[in-house]
Amino acid sequence: MAQQRRHHNRSGRQTAKGRKESASGFMLTIQDGRQRGEEYYFESDATVGRTDENSIILIDDSISRRHSHVFGRRGVFMVEDAGSSNGTRLNGKLLAQPEVLKDGDYITCGTVNIMFTNIEADAAGDPTVVISLTEKQKQKLDTEVVHLSAGEKLSQMWGTPRGRLLMMSAAVLVALMLGGLMLKVVSPKKKTVVVIPDQSEVPVAYREANWGAFLDNYFGECSGCIPHKSSLQLVFQVAAADTRVVLTYAAGMIEKDKEVDILLNGTRVRYAEWAPPNQPKYNYTVDLYRAAKQNPKIKLNVGENTLEFRNLYNHPETRQGAGNEEWVVFYVRIKTTQLPKPNLEKASEDYSLGKQRYEQRELNPTNYREALLKFYRVIDLLELADLEKPENAQFGAMYKDAVRSIAILNRELDHLFEVSLGRAQELARTNDEKEIKRTKLDLQEKVENFPAEDPRRQKLELIVRDLTE
């Protein structure tokens, strides 16, 4: 009788977010970044990378053209790095060779976490050991040889006492399985709790060009955070000397004295400012360039630098409590600006314009924004000037006043921001259409007080958009 060969489906890429009808294969779910929540279903094979030749395309600077590869058959799946620049991690551990995946594992490509779900886990069991397959076994996963048709095989089996016994046993087993399946359908589903491993030891690559992606990420020890229980390490680059580097961030649940340390290349810059529970604070600012200029122990390198938020109560080296303090930092930005050559004349001009806007800041919402931008420009133009010379004394005073004015403007904008948040919360509890319309217009006007890339503006714009929808 002629042999018939049956080939298993070797398709790799599936339609994005389109689940297959048969419950086979695996699912990959993106956990953070702008594509957070996207789900992809595959039968046997998937690649992750930055270009459209991959099954999953990730728009992130930390992702290589071809980054990672997930493959396998019949409920046993493995992951391997595909020669990426930033590496692939499995549950926080850097991959040196292919590793077997378990249902609920986390694959980290660059800075993006992806959850693996084994759709066949119930049928195939939970493969917890590394599986080494021979070439014949690997071939068997792809191709099976069938000598007889199904009807012919059944006829042959029923023709023997042993075959009849096996077939009757199989019928009883199928009946039991169907009964169990029906019971499973009518019984309440159990919720699966997925635990993401602590990422405290995994440095996060930060790139200024990709800053927008960090708006979606909350880091720390909290519900909904990318888990960094004791430490968040951000690796960033400084292209040249005389580059101003300014850290801005928002924080919450930091209510203990000296709870979170901010370190630059291992040296303390300052402690993170207080941010009470359930009332996060926005736009904390740390000028890392000025801190390094004033303290020779603090090094700001040309090339790679590491900025760390370290929770001293949770960190194993400095543990000060039970080791489970909640904390969160978000809206993190590390802005780098190449300092211009000193220009005393231009600095004086910008200072005068900034003071005019500063004095009239209550008259027009844009005056706050324009005053801030002018004062920031003043300190940049004067940063490299020799302000200790007697003839430059007036510019030294101008520099100090610009710094003081920036601090005052930011305090007032912080208050304006908190009031706006309160009004938005009140608006959610009213059905008065006139009040809703009036508040929306007022919030849209308040947005204009803040510079374009200010995290407080970003938050207010999101609130206004949600209210409009």
One Martini backbone bead per residue (centre of mass of N, CA, C, O) as a GRO file, in nm:
protein
  469
    1MET     BB    1   0.098   0.035   0.021
    2ALA     BB    2   0.086   0.353   0.004
    3GLN     BB    3   0.241   0.620   0.126
    4GLN     BB    4   0.161   0.875   0.368
    5ARG     BB    5   0.230   1.226   0.416
    6ARG     BB    6   0.236   1.430   0.712
    7HIS     BB    7   0.231   1.785   0.758
    8HIS     BB    8   0.321   2.024   0.953
    9ASN     BB    9   0.278   2.337   1.039
   10ARG     BB   10   0.530   2.602   0.944
   11SER     BB   11   0.417   2.854   1.028
   12GLY     BB   12   0.498   3.170   1.158
   13ARG     BB   13   0.334   3.413   1.072
   14GLN     BB   14   0.077   3.598   1.201
   15THR     BB   15  -0.183   3.771   1.245
   16ALA     BB   16  -0.218   4.039   1.413
   17LYS     BB   17  -0.415   3.955   1.685
   18GLY     BB   18  -0.484   3.666   1.549
   19ARG     BB   19  -0.651   3.401   1.645
   20LYS     BB   20  -0.663   3.081   1.637
   21GLU     BB   21  -0.887   2.830   1.643
   22SER     BB   22  -0.678   2.648   1.739
   23ALA     BB   23  -0.537   2.512   2.044
   24SER     BB   24  -0.225   2.612   1.948
   25GLY     BB   25   0.077   2.687   2.082
   26PHE     BB   26   0.140   3.045   2.120
   27MET     BB   27   0.182   3.345   2.325
   28LEU     BB   28   0.256   3.700   2.281
   29THR     BB   29   0.300   3.966   2.531
   30ILE     BB   30   0.317   4.296   2.561
   31GLN     BB   31   0.418   4.495   2.860
   32ASP     BB   32   0.555   4.753   2.716
   33GLY     BB   33   0.515   5.047   2.596
   34ARG     BB   34   0.338   5.138   2.308
   35GLN     BB   35   0.262   4.802   2.275
   36ARG     BB   36   0.100   4.751   2.508
   37GLY     BB   37  -0.108   4.447   2.496
   38GLU     BB   38  -0.012   4.299   2.266
   39GLU     BB   39  -0.118   4.010   2.071
   40TYR     BB   40   0.037   3.690   1.974
   41TYR     BB   41  -0.012   3.411   1.747
   42PHE     BB   42   0.130   3.072   1.742
   43GLU     BB   43   0.237   2.751   1.647
   44SER     BB   44   0.594   2.739   1.623
   45ASP     BB   45   0.698   3.039   1.519
   46ALA     BB   46   0.916   3.326   1.618
   47THR     BB   47   1.006   3.669   1.561
   48VAL     BB   48   1.211   3.941   1.693
   49GLY     BB   49   1.204   4.291   1.576
   50ARG     BB   50   1.252   4.594   1.376
   51THR     BB   51   1.167   4.449   1.121
   52ASP     BB   52   0.937   4.322   0.869
   53GLU     BB   53   1.059   4.016   0.883
   54ASN     BB   54   0.904   3.983   1.140
   55SER     BB   55   0.655   3.878   1.346
   56ILE     BB   56   0.761   4.100   1.553
   57ILE     BB   57   0.735   4.453   1.575
   58LEU     BB   58   0.965   4.673   1.740
   59ILE     BB   59   0.949   5.013   1.854
   60ASP     BB   60   1.288   5.022   1.946
   61ASP     BB   61   1.619   5.105   2.016
   62SER     BB   62   1.687   4.817   2.172
   63ILE     BB   63   1.626   4.684   1.896
   64SER     BB   64   1.699   4.462   1.669
   65ARG     BB   65   1.646   4.347   1.366
   66ARG     BB   66   1.729   4.059   1.499
   67HIS     BB   67   1.668   3.930   1.821
   68SER     BB   68   1.447   3.686   1.850
   69HIS     BB   69   1.365   3.322   1.914
   70VAL     BB   70   1.074   3.115   1.877
   71PHE     BB   71   1.050   2.753   1.932
   72GLY     BB   72   0.859   2.452   1.834
   73ARG     BB   73   0.669   2.159   1.967
   74ARG     BB   74   0.417   2.024   2.138
   75GLY     BB   75   0.458   2.230   2.400
   76VAL     BB   76   0.770   2.272   2.316
   77PHE     BB   77   0.956   2.562   2.398
   78MET     BB   78   1.194   2.805   2.272
   79VAL     BB   79   1.470   3.037   2.339
   80GLU     BB   80   1.665   3.281   2.143
   81ASP     BB   81   1.921   3.451   2.040
   82ALA     BB   82   1.981   3.661   1.726
   83GLY     BB   83   2.233   3.862   1.763
   84SER     BB   84   2.207   4.090   1.954
   85SER     BB   85   2.315   4.376   2.118
   86ASN     BB   86   2.136   4.355   2.411
   87GLY     BB   87   1.993   4.101   2.430
   88THR     BB   88   1.848   3.811   2.596
   89ARG     BB   89   1.593   3.745   2.844
   90LEU     BB   90   1.509   3.505   3.111
   91ASN     BB   91   1.390   3.612   3.387
   92GLY     BB   92   1.670   3.812   3.382
   93LYS     BB   93   1.842   3.608   3.214
   94LEU     BB   94   2.102   3.572   3.020
   95LEU     BB   95   2.141   3.442   2.707
   96ALA     BB   96   2.362   3.170   2.576
   97GLN     BB   97   2.122   2.971   2.517
   98PRO     BB   98   1.884   2.775   2.464
   99GLU     BB   99   1.553   2.782   2.624
  100VAL     BB  100   1.304   2.668   2.806
  101LEU     BB  101   0.960   2.724   2.814
  102LYS     BB  102   0.719   2.860   3.035
  103ASP     BB  103   0.435   2.931   3.156
  104GLY     BB  104   0.484   3.284   3.221
  105ASP     BB  105   0.722   3.380   3.096
  106TYR     BB  106   1.002   3.620   3.052
  107ILE     BB  107   1.090   3.821   2.776
  108THR     BB  108   1.387   4.021   2.714
  109CYS     BB  109   1.406   4.286   2.475
  110GLY     BB  110   1.608   4.480   2.590
  111THR     BB  111   1.334   4.681   2.730
  112VAL     BB  112   1.129   4.449   2.648
  113ASN     BB  113   0.850   4.282   2.769
  114ILE     BB  114   0.755   3.927   2.724
  115MET     BB  115   0.488   3.712   2.738
  116PHE     BB  116   0.455   3.360   2.783
  117THR     BB  117   0.207   3.139   2.629
  118ASN     BB  118   0.093   2.808   2.665
  119ILE     BB  119  -0.166   2.666   2.496
  120GLU     BB  120  -0.056   2.349   2.551
  121ALA     BB  121  -0.010   2.302   2.860
  122ASP     BB  122  -0.237   2.096   2.938
  123ALA     BB  123  -0.144   1.872   2.725
  124ALA     BB  124   0.191   1.882   2.756
  125GLY     BB  125   0.270   2.023   2.991
  126ASP     BB  126   0.564   2.115   3.200
  127PRO     BB  127   0.857   2.210   3.078
  128THR     BB  128   1.155   2.200   3.304
  129VAL     BB  129   1.358   2.079   3.101
  130VAL     BB  130   1.615   2.028   2.911
  131ILE     BB  131   1.591   1.953   2.566
  132SER     BB  132   1.736   1.683   2.379
  133LEU     BB  133   1.750   1.635   2.032
  134THR     BB  134   1.751   1.445   1.780
  135GLU     BB  135   1.735   1.440   1.447
  136LYS     BB  136   1.493   1.240   1.438
  137GLN     BB  137   1.317   1.396   1.640
  138LYS     BB  138   1.303   1.661   1.486
  139GLN     BB  139   1.177   1.533   1.230
  140LYS     BB  140   0.917   1.427   1.377
  141LEU     BB  141   0.793   1.709   1.433
  142ASP     BB  142   0.742   1.752   1.112
  143THR     BB  143   0.723   1.426   1.035
  144GLU     BB  144   0.489   1.176   0.945
  145VAL     BB  145   0.427   0.823   0.905
  146VAL     BB  146   0.157   0.679   0.705
  147HIS     BB  147   0.041   0.355   0.612
  148LEU     BB  148  -0.260   0.399   0.712
  149SER     BB  149  -0.567   0.431   0.743
  150ALA     BB  150  -0.793   0.478   0.984
  151GLY     BB  151  -0.991   0.246   0.906
  152GLU     BB  152  -0.776   0.022   0.879
  153LYS     BB  153  -0.673   0.033   1.168
  154LEU     BB  154  -0.942  -0.030   1.311
  155SER     BB  155  -0.987  -0.306   1.181
  156GLN     BB  156  -0.732  -0.442   1.285
  157MET     BB  157  -0.785  -0.404   1.591
  158TRP     BB  158  -1.074  -0.546   1.604
  159GLY     BB  159  -0.946  -0.835   1.511
  160THR     BB  160  -0.838  -0.824   1.809
  161PRO     BB  161  -0.850  -0.862   2.144
  162ARG     BB  162  -0.655  -0.633   2.218
  163GLY     BB  163  -0.785  -0.420   2.038
  164ARG     BB  164  -1.067  -0.418   2.166
  165LEU     BB  165  -0.971  -0.337   2.451
  166LEU     BB  166  -0.840  -0.068   2.367
  167MET     BB  167  -1.095   0.062   2.239
  168MET     BB  168  -1.275   0.051   2.493
  169SER     BB  169  -1.086   0.213   2.673
  170ALA     BB  170  -1.083   0.465   2.495
  171ALA     BB  171  -1.388   0.524   2.517
  172VAL     BB  172  -1.390   0.571   2.821
  173LEU     BB  173  -1.177   0.798   2.821
  174VAL     BB  174  -1.333   0.993   2.640
  175ALA     BB  175  -1.578   1.021   2.824
  176LEU     BB  176  -1.421   1.140   3.064
  177MET     BB  177  -1.304   1.385   2.914
  178LEU     BB  178  -1.576   1.510   2.834
  179GLY     BB  179  -1.677   1.545   3.120
  180GLY     BB  180  -1.444   1.727   3.214
  181LEU     BB  181  -1.490   1.949   3.004
  182MET     BB  182  -1.777   2.027   3.091
  183LEU     BB  183  -1.699   2.101   3.380
  184LYS     BB  184  -1.500   2.327   3.297
  185VAL     BB  185  -1.707   2.509   3.152
  186VAL     BB  186  -1.916   2.547   3.404
  187SER     BB  187  -1.689   2.628   3.564
  188PRO     BB  188  -1.510   2.847   3.716
  189LYS     BB  189  -1.257   3.047   3.644
  190LYS     BB  190  -0.926   3.072   3.688
  191LYS     BB  191  -0.696   3.288   3.800
  192THR     BB  192  -0.403   3.414   3.660
  193VAL     BB  193  -0.097   3.478   3.819
  194VAL     BB  194   0.149   3.703   3.717
  195VAL     BB  195   0.503   3.700   3.776
  196ILE     BB  196   0.737   3.938   3.768
  197PRO     BB  197   1.051   3.964   3.774
  198ASP     BB  198   1.303   4.112   3.911
  199GLN     BB  199   1.485   4.413   3.762
  200SER     BB  200   1.727   4.539   3.935
  201GLU     BB  201   1.978   4.394   3.757
  202VAL     BB  202   1.853   4.543   3.498
  203PRO     BB  203   1.951   4.739   3.268
  204VAL     BB  204   1.837   5.045   3.121
  205ALA     BB  205   1.803   5.172   2.812
  206TYR     BB  206   1.869   5.513   2.732
  207ARG     BB  207   1.698   5.733   2.492
  208GLU     BB  208   1.616   6.038   2.384
  209ALA     BB  209   1.459   5.957   2.118
  210ASN     BB  210   1.280   5.747   2.330
  211TRP     BB  211   1.125   5.901   2.563
  212GLY     BB  212   0.819   5.849   2.513
  213ALA     BB  213   0.821   5.549   2.622
  214PHE     BB  214   0.855   5.635   2.936
  215LEU     BB  215   0.559   5.733   2.989
  216ASP     BB  216   0.454   5.415   3.023
  217ASN     BB  217   0.659   5.383   3.270
  218TYR     BB  218   0.671   5.200   3.580
  219PHE     BB  219   0.894   5.210   3.857
  220GLY     BB  220   0.923   4.947   4.112
  221GLU     BB  221   0.711   4.894   4.413
  222CYS     BB  222   0.414   4.810   4.252
  223SER     BB  223   0.117   4.833   4.116
  224GLY     BB  224   0.209   4.825   3.770
  225CYS     BB  225   0.501   4.777   3.779
  226ILE     BB  226   0.814   4.756   3.690
  227PRO     BB  227   1.014   4.548   3.862
  228HIS     BB  228   1.202   4.753   4.112
  229LYS     BB  229   1.265   4.707   4.424
  230SER     BB  230   1.580   4.840   4.466
  231SER     BB  231   1.643   4.913   4.144
  232LEU     BB  232   1.719   5.175   3.896
  233GLN     BB  233   1.894   5.136   3.584
  234LEU     BB  234   2.034   5.393   3.375
  235VAL     BB  235   2.159   5.391   3.047
  236PHE     BB  236   2.368   5.654   2.914
  237GLN     BB  237   2.463   5.910   2.676
  238VAL     BB  238   2.758   6.116   2.608
  239ALA     BB  239   2.895   6.280   2.338
  240ALA     BB  240   3.018   6.537   2.502
  241ALA     BB  241   3.156   6.785   2.624
  242ASP     BB  242   2.971   7.022   2.761
  243THR     BB  243   2.704   6.868   2.882
  244ARG     BB  244   2.388   6.900   2.964
  245VAL     BB  245   2.233   6.714   3.242
  246VAL     BB  246   1.880   6.642   3.289
  247LEU     BB  247   1.676   6.535   3.547
  248THR     BB  248   1.345   6.400   3.521
  249TYR     BB  249   1.068   6.331   3.757
  250ALA     BB  250   0.842   6.108   3.900
  251ALA     BB  251   0.668   6.040   4.223
  252GLY     BB  252   0.594   5.775   4.473
  253MET     BB  253   0.589   5.645   4.792
  254ILE     BB  254   0.794   5.870   4.933
  255GLU     BB  255   0.796   5.894   5.305
  256LYS     BB  256   1.095   5.863   5.375
  257ASP     BB  257   1.391   5.922   5.503
  258LYS     BB  258   1.616   5.841   5.285
  259GLU     BB  259   1.499   5.616   5.075
  260VAL     BB  260   1.608   5.749   4.797
  261ASP     BB  261   1.874   5.715   4.581
  262ILE     BB  262   2.090   5.922   4.375
  263LEU     BB  263   2.306   5.793   4.119
  264LEU     BB  264   2.631   5.861   3.962
  265ASN     BB  265   2.843   5.628   3.901
  266GLY     BB  266   2.805   5.548   4.232
  267THR     BB  267   2.735   5.850   4.317
  268ARG     BB  268   2.599   6.070   4.512
  269VAL     BB  269   2.372   6.339   4.456
  270ARG     BB  270   2.089   6.256   4.596
  271TYR     BB  271   1.787   6.260   4.734
  272ALA     BB  272   1.485   6.183   4.699
  273GLU     BB  273   1.198   6.326   4.704
  274TRP     BB  274   0.915   6.374   4.851
  275ALA     BB  275   0.630   6.128   4.809
  276PRO     BB  276   0.328   6.064   4.874
  277PRO     BB  277   0.078   5.872   4.908
  278ASN     BB  278  -0.157   5.916   4.653
  279GLN     BB  279   0.060   6.180   4.575
  280PRO     BB  280   0.211   6.253   4.323
  281LYS     BB  281   0.513   6.390   4.187
  282TYR     BB  282   0.619   6.642   3.964
  283ASN     BB  283   0.910   6.763   3.827
  284TYR     BB  284   1.174   6.663   3.910
  285THR     BB  285   1.504   6.825   3.939
  286VAL     BB  286   1.839   6.735   3.802
  287ASP     BB  287   2.161   6.875   3.769
  288LEU     BB  288   2.428   6.687   3.673
  289TYR     BB  289   2.635   6.891   3.574
  290ARG     BB  290   2.639   7.076   3.827
  291ALA     BB  291   2.705   6.855   4.032
  292ALA     BB  292   2.984   6.780   3.902
  293LYS     BB  293   3.103   7.073   3.921
  294GLN     BB  294   3.074   7.092   4.248
  295ASN     BB  295   3.157   6.770   4.257
  296PRO     BB  296   3.440   6.574   4.205
  297LYS     BB  297   3.310   6.284   4.274
  298ILE     BB  298   3.133   6.347   4.038
  299LYS     BB  299   3.077   6.163   3.734
  300LEU     BB  300   3.069   6.281   3.392
  301ASN     BB  301   3.071   6.105   3.108
  302VAL     BB  302   3.210   6.036   2.812
  303GLY     BB  303   2.954   5.835   2.729
  304GLU     BB  304   2.896   5.610   2.961
  305ASN     BB  305   2.614   5.601   3.194
  306THR     BB  306   2.486   5.567   3.543
  307LEU     BB  307   2.160   5.577   3.664
  308GLU     BB  308   2.035   5.560   4.011
  309PHE     BB  309   1.764   5.414   4.183
  310ARG     BB  310   1.780   5.362   4.542
  311ASN     BB  311   1.638   5.152   4.775
  312LEU     BB  312   1.740   5.143   5.107
  313TYR     BB  313   1.515   4.939   5.223
  314ASN     BB  314   1.560   4.704   4.985
  315HIS     BB  315   1.854   4.691   4.970
  316PRO     BB  316   2.096   4.459   5.056
  317GLU     BB  317   2.329   4.679   5.139
  318THR     BB  318   2.094   4.901   5.289
  319ARG     BB  319   1.904   4.780   5.478
  320GLN     BB  320   1.628   4.943   5.690
  321GLY     BB  321   1.411   4.707   5.677
  322ALA     BB  322   1.186   4.466   5.558
  323GLY     BB  323   1.205   4.489   5.226
  324ASN     BB  324   0.887   4.629   5.134
  325GLU     BB  325   0.893   4.902   4.994
  326GLU     BB  326   0.707   5.131   4.844
  327TRP     BB  327   0.767   5.250   4.500
  328VAL     BB  328   0.788   5.528   4.248
  329VAL     BB  329   0.893   5.590   3.908
  330PHE     BB  330   0.831   5.845   3.652
  331TYR     BB  331   0.876   6.030   3.385
  332VAL     BB  332   1.154   5.975   3.269
  333ARG     BB  333   1.436   6.210   3.213
  334ILE     BB  334   1.737   6.258   2.999
  335LYS     BB  335   1.868   6.563   2.922
  336THR     BB  336   2.064   6.672   2.645
  337THR     BB  337   2.294   6.967   2.618
  338GLN     BB  338   2.480   7.155   2.425
  339LEU     BB  339   2.691   7.390   2.506
  340PRO     BB  340   2.746   7.703   2.445
  341LYS     BB  341   2.900   7.965   2.387
  342PRO     BB  342   2.970   8.238   2.531
  343ASN     BB  343   2.696   8.502   2.563
  344LEU     BB  344   2.642   8.795   2.711
  345GLU     BB  345   2.449   8.950   2.529
  346LYS     BB  346   2.230   8.729   2.490
  347ALA     BB  347   2.179   8.681   2.790
  348SER     BB  348   2.075   8.968   2.852
  349GLU     BB  349   1.835   8.960   2.657
  350ASP     BB  350   1.691   8.706   2.774
  351TYR     BB  351   1.662   8.814   3.060
  352SER     BB  352   1.474   9.054   2.998
  353LEU     BB  353   1.247   8.883   2.872
  354GLY     BB  354   1.206   8.696   3.117
  355LYS     BB  355   1.129   8.921   3.322
  356GLN     BB  356   0.878   9.017   3.179
  357ARG     BB  357   0.724   8.749   3.192
  358TYR     BB  358   0.747   8.712   3.498
  359GLU     BB  359   0.588   8.976   3.583
  360GLN     BB  360   0.337   8.871   3.365
  361ARG     BB  361   0.231   8.572   3.434
  362GLU     BB  362  -0.085   8.633   3.509
  363LEU     BB  363  -0.189   8.741   3.215
  364ASN     BB  364  -0.050   8.482   3.067
  365PRO     BB  365   0.002   8.150   3.014
  366THR     BB  366   0.273   8.183   2.830
  367ASN     BB  367   0.467   8.326   3.037
  368TYR     BB  368   0.573   8.088   3.190
  369ARG     BB  369   0.702   7.940   2.954
  370GLU     BB  370   0.885   8.172   2.843
  371ALA     BB  371   1.044   8.226   3.101
  372LEU     BB  372   1.172   7.952   3.129
  373LEU     BB  373   1.319   7.939   2.854
  374LYS     BB  374   1.494   8.192   2.899
  375PHE     BB  375   1.641   8.105   3.163
  376TYR     BB  376   1.766   7.850   3.047
  377ARG     BB  377   1.931   8.005   2.833
  378VAL     BB  378   2.103   8.177   3.021
  379ILE     BB  379   2.260   7.946   3.169
  380ASP     BB  380   2.385   7.832   2.910
  381LEU     BB  381   2.540   8.100   2.815
  382LEU     BB  382   2.700   8.113   3.117
  383GLU     BB  383   2.838   7.842   3.203
  384LEU     BB  384   3.138   7.895   3.045
  385ALA     BB  385   3.185   8.139   3.196
  386ASP     BB  386   3.380   8.378   3.377
  387LEU     BB  387   3.223   8.478   3.678
  388GLU     BB  388   3.481   8.569   3.864
  389LYS     BB  389   3.515   8.811   3.724
  390PRO     BB  390   3.465   9.136   3.792
  391GLU     BB  391   3.337   9.216   3.503
  392ASN     BB  392   3.115   8.957   3.559
  393ALA     BB  393   2.924   9.009   3.804
  394GLN     BB  394   2.643   9.062   3.671
  395PHE     BB  395   2.629   8.769   3.545
  396GLY     BB  396   2.635   8.616   3.808
  397ALA     BB  397   2.367   8.739   3.911
  398MET     BB  398   2.198   8.647   3.668
  399TYR     BB  399   2.232   8.345   3.706
  400LYS     BB  400   2.110   8.322   3.994
  401ASP     BB  401   1.831   8.448   3.920
  402ALA     BB  402   1.750   8.237   3.712
  403VAL     BB  403   1.748   7.997   3.906
  404ARG     BB  404   1.543   8.117   4.106
  405SER     BB  405   1.310   8.163   3.900
  406ILE     BB  406   1.273   7.869   3.817
  407ALA     BB  407   1.189   7.767   4.099
  408ILE     BB  408   0.936   7.947   4.127
  409LEU     BB  409   0.785   7.858   3.873
  410ASN     BB  410   0.769   7.555   3.947
  411ARG     BB  411   0.606   7.587   4.208
  412GLU     BB  412   0.358   7.724   4.075
  413LEU     BB  413   0.305   7.494   3.868
  414ASP     BB  414   0.256   7.274   4.075
  415HIS     BB  415   0.004   7.404   4.194
  416LEU     BB  416  -0.157   7.422   3.928
  417PHE     BB  417  -0.155   7.118   3.874
  418GLU     BB  418  -0.303   7.022   4.134
  419VAL     BB  419  -0.560   7.184   4.085
  420SER     BB  420  -0.628   7.054   3.810
  421LEU     BB  421  -0.660   6.767   3.916
  422GLY     BB  422  -0.892   6.831   4.112
  423ARG     BB  423  -1.093   6.929   3.894
  424ALA     BB  424  -1.100   6.666   3.734
  425GLN     BB  425  -1.216   6.491   3.967
  426GLU     BB  426  -1.477   6.655   4.002
  427LEU     BB  427  -1.585   6.621   3.711
  428ALA     BB  428  -1.635   6.303   3.741
  429ARG     BB  429  -1.892   6.382   3.962
  430THR     BB  430  -2.050   6.528   3.726
  431ASN     BB  431  -2.358   6.635   3.517
  432ASP     BB  432  -2.278   6.923   3.441
  433GLU     BB  433  -2.241   7.049   3.133
  434LYS     BB  434  -2.138   7.337   3.186
  435GLU     BB  435  -1.910   7.260   3.381
  436ILE     BB  436  -1.761   7.073   3.193
  437LYS     BB  437  -1.700   7.278   2.970
  438ARG     BB  438  -1.556   7.493   3.147
  439THR     BB  439  -1.327   7.305   3.252
  440LYS     BB  440  -1.203   7.222   2.987
  441LEU     BB  441  -1.119   7.507   2.896
  442ASP     BB  442  -0.940   7.565   3.142
  443LEU     BB  443  -0.741   7.327   3.103
  444GLN     BB  444  -0.645   7.408   2.820
  445GLU     BB  445  -0.518   7.672   2.926
  446LYS     BB  446  -0.319   7.548   3.137
  447VAL     BB  447  -0.135   7.397   2.940
  448GLU     BB  448   0.012   7.670   2.831
  449ASN     BB  449   0.215   7.703   3.080
  450PHE     BB  450   0.373   7.464   2.955
  451PRO     BB  451   0.606   7.309   2.826
  452ALA     BB  452   0.604   7.073   2.583
  453GLU     BB  453   0.801   6.851   2.763
  454ASP     BB  454   0.639   6.858   3.010
  455PRO     BB  455   0.499   6.627   3.222
  456ARG     BB  456   0.257   6.800   3.312
  457ARG     BB  457   0.147   6.847   3.032
  458GLN     BB  458   0.109   6.556   2.951
  459LYS     BB  459  -0.104   6.494   3.171
  460LEU     BB  460  -0.315   6.713   3.096
  461GLU     BB  461  -0.364   6.619   2.804
  462LEU     BB  462  -0.480   6.345   2.885
  463ILE     BB  463  -0.719   6.452   3.048
  464VAL     BB  464  -0.853   6.619   2.824
  465ARG     BB  465  -0.890   6.383   2.629
  466ASP     BB  466  -1.068   6.208   2.816
  467LEU     BB  467  -1.294   6.420   2.850
  468THR     BB  468  -1.365   6.441   2.547
  469GLU     BB  469  -1.435   6.123   2.520
   0.00000   0.00000   0.00000
